[in-house]
Amino acid sequence: MSEAAAARKPRPRNAAATKALLLKAATEEFAEYGLAGARIDRIAERAGANKRLLYVYFGDKNQLFDAVVQEQTDAVLKSAPMDDGDLCAFATARFDYILANPDSRRIAAWRSFEQTEPSDAERGAFQARIEAVEKAQRAGRIRTDIPAADLFAFVLRLTESWLSAPPALLAAGGKDPLSPDRLHQHRTALQTAVRSLVEPP
């Protein structure tokens, strides 16, 4: 076969690569428009793929959104592990992750607004973290006068308090709220706040 003929010959489709492109495009689309506002046509166009493949690989739009949420959940779990119940390290790692991956925070927000029923995987992920906090409480490493679930909820929200603050609050400091220096200052403040919250009285 000549080189020209070989170049014209259709190449086998790489299913894994196509799925990854569709998932990345879907993440961008859902982060911008949410589940209700996202469009399958735009996702396929972003991915440079036939939209039929989206249905083949993921089913419908709801299932695709679930796949995006699961991928984001897994990524956060990997980037901010908490096996030992170290809430200070968790808070810093999660802040760093959502700062570097703003789509993750947007997906989580849309998830809360548009789908209130948690998946089994989400329940399992949060249950494992609460159990890690309980274990640290039993070991005397963190305070026990606040239930583990509440303590984790407080810390979880602290990690994104600056990045999701109202624009007027961000502007009140008189400097660029997202400049490297200001973000470093907030990161240090976050560590101090979480430490003071979770350490035993």
Phi, psi and omega in degrees: 000133180290164179296323180295317180294321179296324180292327181279342183292129180302135179271147178300137181288134176270099185298318182297318180293320179295317178299319180295319178296318179295320181293319178296316179295321179294322178300315179295318181294312181293324179297325182276320189243350185077179181293312184294322185273346181292150180234132180301319180301317181292322179298313179298320179295318178300320183278347184067037184229162176289131184295340177300325180294330179298316178292324180296315186276327188238350183090241180253185184295322179297318180292325176294317177299318178300320180294321178294315179299317180295319178297318179294320178299314180298321182294319179293318179301320181289321184280335182230067181292157182214042184299327183263007179074018180282094184289332179293313178294320178300313183299316180295316181294321180290320176301313180300320183292311184289335174293318181281341184229073184300332178298330180298316179293322180293318178299317180298321179293314177298322179300316181293324182285320192255341179222102186272345182272117182287152176277166177299322180295320179294316178302315181297319181296314180290324179297320179297323181286322177295319178296325177294321177294317179300319179296318178294326177295316180296329180279355178082012183277333179226164187298150182246356183278355174242128179305147184304317182296319180292317180299315179296320180298318178300312183294320179304314181289325178300325184297336181241013185299321181283320184287341178246014181290153177301145180307323181296323178292317179299324182281344186292338182286347177080007177220168180300114186292343182246015176290154180306318181295317182291322179293322177295320178298317179293320179301318177295318178296323178299314179301316180295317182295315181294319180299317181290332179285319190263339182294145179303140179301000000 
